[in-house]
Amino acid sequence: MGNVLFNCLSATLQTPLALYIDPSSFAVFGTIALLLLGALALGITVLCLVITAKMAKKRGENVVLWVILAVFIGWIAAIILAVIGKKPTDTQNDKTETTDKTE
């Protein structure tokens, strides 16, 4: 019994690994991996565009301009929007003008 098991193990260890693996399976798995990475990259890009558009709308900026900018510079556009903050509204400008006139 032990001799038979030894002979089977010996034959298995001497057989090259390439005989057990089908080379076409690497192409299939590689293609699937590339498709998944592409879908992930596309999802992150769309998320970046949506976040930038919402931030621009909330801050009173031109949404189309910021989305186009985000297409080219990505997350940097969202960071710039976060740093520049909100635009002052017209009512705030009117209040400052009226206080300047009274002084």
GIURCOR-V441745 format. One record per backbone hydrogen bond with DSSP energy under -0.5 kcal/mol. NH is the residue of the N-H (numbers start at 1). CO is the residue of the C=O. E is the energy in kcal/mol with one decimal. If there is no record, write none. Layout:
BEGIN
nh->(NH;NH)
co->(CO;CO)
e->(E;E)
END
This chain:
BEGIN
nh->(5;6;7;8;9;10;11;12;13;14;15;15;19;20;21;22;23;25;26;26;27;28;29;30;31;32;33;34;35;36;37;38;39;40;41;42;43;44;45;46;47;48;49;50;51;52;53;54;55;56;57;58;59;60;61;63;66;67;68;69;70;71;72;73;74;76;77;78;79;80;81;82;83;84;85;87;93;94;95;96;97;98;99;100;101;102;103)
co->(1;2;3;4;5;6;7;8;9;10;11;12;16;17;17;20;21;22;22;23;23;24;25;26;27;28;29;30;31;32;33;34;35;36;37;38;39;40;41;42;43;44;45;46;47;48;49;50;51;52;53;54;55;57;56;61;62;63;64;65;66;67;68;69;70;73;74;74;75;76;77;78;79;80;81;59;89;90;91;92;93;94;95;96;97;98;99)
e->(-2.0;-2.2;-2.1;-2.1;-2.5;-2.5;-2.1;-2.2;-2.6;-1.3;-0.9;-0.6;-1.4;-1.7;-1.0;-0.5;-0.6;-1.7;-0.6;-0.8;-0.9;-1.8;-2.5;-2.5;-2.1;-2.3;-2.3;-2.3;-2.3;-2.4;-2.3;-2.4;-2.3;-2.2;-2.4;-2.4;-2.3;-2.3;-2.1;-2.5;-2.3;-2.2;-2.2;-2.5;-2.5;-2.3;-2.4;-2.5;-2.4;-2.5;-2.4;-2.3;-1.8;-1.0;-2.9;-0.7;-1.9;-2.3;-2.4;-2.2;-2.2;-1.6;-1.1;-2.5;-2.0;-1.4;-1.5;-0.6;-2.1;-2.6;-2.4;-2.0;-1.9;-2.6;-1.3;-1.5;-1.5;-2.6;-1.9;-1.8;-2.0;-2.3;-1.9;-1.8;-1.8;-1.4;-1.0)
END
